[in-house]
């Protein structure tokens, strides 16, 4: 089944480049394009795409603000954010708003399609380079959580799992990397979510970054 994608970016050449890449595959169809966050709302209403691929920095309404507006309007389609290395604060803002994927603008076609398929199927996709950049950019930034918000400590094995989660790895890929069964990894992920008091993998990674668990 072809995934219906809306592409939101204020740079025409970027939109043309991404659309040109996606035209090389039969897995994704670009059904609508827009040049700012306001258009994302109009497109969601008119086209109801399966996934929205959206730039971080745009005039009038940036990516994080657009995600918040989509959520407030009742739209549940997943959003993948396009970013660059110097967007640390805005990446965090988009994480808090609920973005399901994060890609650099020089992403390969293979990884682009993989990310779109992942979020369309309810998963998340964070490019490892983005996580590395976030950690470097936030190294001297105080956590946003008060001391009373500190969760139950993660075990060494759970810490290893969340590091791989932060790299965008699926449960299956983590199980292979750690030589553990996929069921065992699912249990670790469930424990991590419970300990960090979050409801999904993206927020788990965000909280782990802000608490200094990932450093």
GIPE-V514908 format. One record per residue. N is the residue number from 1. RES is the residue in three letters. SS is DSSP state (h for helix, s for strand, l for the rest). PHI is phi in whole degrees, -180 to 180 (999 if undefined). Layout:
N & RES & SS & PHI
N & RES & SS & PHI
This chain:
1 & UNK & l & 999
2 & UNK & l & -74
3 & UNK & s & -86
4 & UNK & s & -89
5 & UNK & s & -117
6 & UNK & s & -106
7 & UNK & s & -114
8 & UNK & s & -120
9 & UNK & l & -159
10 & UNK & l & -79
11 & UNK & l & -100
12 & UNK & h & -59
13 & UNK & h & -64
14 & UNK & h & -65
15 & UNK & h & -61
16 & UNK & h & -64
17 & UNK & h & -65
18 & UNK & h & -67
19 & UNK & h & -61
20 & UNK & h & -62
21 & UNK & h & -62
22 & UNK & h & -69
23 & UNK & l & -70
24 & UNK & l & -82
25 & UNK & l & -125
26 & UNK & l & -100
27 & UNK & l & -91
28 & UNK & s & -134
29 & UNK & s & -122
30 & UNK & s & -81
31 & UNK & s & -96
32 & UNK & s & -162
33 & UNK & s & -133
34 & UNK & s & -148
35 & UNK & l & -115
36 & UNK & l & -162
37 & UNK & h & -63
38 & UNK & h & -59
39 & UNK & h & -66
40 & UNK & h & -59
41 & UNK & h & -66
42 & UNK & h & -61
43 & UNK & h & -67
44 & UNK & h & -60
45 & UNK & h & -68
46 & UNK & h & -81
47 & UNK & h & -111
48 & UNK & l & 45
49 & UNK & l & -66
50 & UNK & l & -74
51 & UNK & s & -143
52 & UNK & s & -114
53 & UNK & s & -105
54 & UNK & s & -133
55 & UNK & s & -68
56 & UNK & l & -79
57 & UNK & l & -104
58 & UNK & l & -144
59 & UNK & l & -70
60 & UNK & l & 70
61 & UNK & l & -148
62 & UNK & l & -81
63 & UNK & h & -61
64 & UNK & h & -63
65 & UNK & h & -64
66 & UNK & h & -66
67 & UNK & h & -63
68 & UNK & h & -62
69 & UNK & h & -68
70 & UNK & h & -63
71 & UNK & h & -63
72 & UNK & h & -63
73 & UNK & l & -84
74 & UNK & l & 92
75 & UNK & l & -87
76 & UNK & l & -114
77 & UNK & l & -65
78 & UNK & s & -68
79 & UNK & s & -119
80 & UNK & s & -104
81 & UNK & s & -98
82 & UNK & s & -94
83 & UNK & s & -143
84 & UNK & l & -129
85 & UNK & l & -62
86 & UNK & l & -100
87 & UNK & l & -105
88 & UNK & h & -53
89 & UNK & h & -65
90 & UNK & h & -72
91 & UNK & h & -63
92 & UNK & h & -62
93 & UNK & h & -61
94 & UNK & h & -70
95 & UNK & h & -61
96 & UNK & h & -63
97 & UNK & h & -72
98 & UNK & l & 118
99 & UNK & l & -60
100 & UNK & l & -103
101 & UNK & s & -152
102 & UNK & s & -141
103 & UNK & s & -132
104 & UNK & s & -79
105 & UNK & l & -71
106 & UNK & l & -98
107 & UNK & l & -60
108 & UNK & l & -76
109 & UNK & h & -59
110 & UNK & h & -58
111 & UNK & h & -72
112 & UNK & h & -63
113 & UNK & h & -64
114 & UNK & h & -60
115 & UNK & h & -66
116 & UNK & h & -62
117 & UNK & h & -64
118 & UNK & h & -62
119 & UNK & h & -71
120 & UNK & h & -64
121 & UNK & l & -97
122 & UNK & l & 88
123 & UNK & l & -100
124 & UNK & l & -120
125 & UNK & s & -144
126 & UNK & s & -120
127 & UNK & l & -65
128 & UNK & h & -53
129 & UNK & h & -63
130 & UNK & h & -70
131 & UNK & h & -61
132 & UNK & h & -60
133 & UNK & h & -66
134 & UNK & h & -60
135 & UNK & h & -62
136 & UNK & h & -68
137 & UNK & h & -69
138 & UNK & l & -106
139 & UNK & l & -57
140 & UNK & l & -105
141 & UNK & l & -91
142 & UNK & l & -65
143 & UNK & l & -66
144 & UNK & l & -85
145 & UNK & l & -100
146 & UNK & l & -74
147 & UNK & h & -58
148 & UNK & h & -67
149 & UNK & h & -90
150 & UNK & l & -62
151 & UNK & l & -83
152 & UNK & l & -61
153 & UNK & l & -60
154 & UNK & l & -79
155 & UNK & l & -73
156 & UNK & h & -55
157 & UNK & h & -67
158 & UNK & h & -67
159 & UNK & h & -63
160 & UNK & h & -63
161 & UNK & h & -64
162 & UNK & h & -71
163 & UNK & h & -64
164 & UNK & h & -72
165 & UNK & h & -59
166 & UNK & h & -64
167 & UNK & l & -83
168 & UNK & l & 86
169 & UNK & l & -78
170 & UNK & l & -79
171 & UNK & h & -58
172 & UNK & h & -63
173 & UNK & h & -68
174 & UNK & h & -66
175 & UNK & h & -62
176 & UNK & h & -67
177 & UNK & h & -64
178 & UNK & h & -101
179 & UNK & l & 56
180 & UNK & l & -125
181 & UNK & l & -69
182 & UNK & h & -65
183 & UNK & h & -62
184 & UNK & h & -63
185 & UNK & h & -65
186 & UNK & h & -60
187 & UNK & h & -65
188 & UNK & h & -61
189 & UNK & h & -62
190 & UNK & h & -61
191 & UNK & h & -65
192 & UNK & h & -63
193 & UNK & h & -61
194 & UNK & h & -66
195 & UNK & h & -66
196 & UNK & h & -87
197 & UNK & l & 58
198 & UNK & l & -128
199 & UNK & l & -106
200 & UNK & l & -151
201 & UNK & h & -65
202 & UNK & h & -62
203 & UNK & h & -69
204 & UNK & h & -64
205 & UNK & h & -63
206 & UNK & h & -58
207 & UNK & h & -68
208 & UNK & h & -64
209 & UNK & h & -65
210 & UNK & h & -70
211 & UNK & h & -85
212 & UNK & l & 84
213 & UNK & l & -67
214 & UNK & l & -100
215 & UNK & l & -154
